[in-house]
Amino acid sequence: MPPDFSALSTPHLKRVMIFIDGGYFRKIVDKKFGDRANNDPAIMSKALNHLISKIQQTSFAPHSKSEIVRAYYYDARFPPEDPEHIKQSEYFKEIQKSITYPFEMKYGRLVRAGKDGEKIRQKGVDVLLSVDMVVKAFLNHYDFAVLIAGDQDFLDAVRVVKDLAGKKVVGYYDPTSTSKELIESFDYKFPILPSPFFNDLRI
């Protein structure tokens, strides 16, 4: 039986779930702090804790407080037989154990392509995020979905969550690297990544 998150909701307490496209978020962190987030899990952990904390402090409805039900982080990883698998798995483990809020990481696949496997393609991440956001909306697990993503591929999921499940979708995004159509679909728009959102975070 799925967990019953509906009991958490009151007129003054709004349930919030956060859905994070890991690749998109890493680029934002790199843009602010330099190209280090891909190799340093401590930087990503601090950025994620900062993100979740600030979202929890934000009220998306009048006279209400936000309760973080869970933050979901979606990324892709190499298969076990790949030489990079162990290093990458340790990177993700360090992030997971450093987050101080309800937090779960979910993974698609990284696939090597090209003659020498020099090209790396991400598979399944968009689908995982979209399915979770839609299913959890219909299961009434949240009142507000906060989406940190920039790809137009998420547009259909946002529309279903809003139009058929009756939920609100909040966007935190970098306006220079986010689909205009996706931005227009958000109920509430926060074009503040990476700045000024991370201006008070010290790495």
Secondary structure, 3 states (H helix, E strand, C coil): CCCCCHHHCECCEEEEEEEEEHHHHHHHHHHHHCCCCCCCHHHHHHHHHHHHHHHHCCCCCCCCEEEEEEEEEEEEECCCCCCCHHHHHHHHHHHHHHCCCCEEEEEEEEEEECCCCCEEEEECHHHHHHHHHHHHHHCCCCCEEEEECCCHHHHHHHHHHHHCCCCEEEEECCCCCCCHHHHHHCCEEECCCCCCCCCCCCC
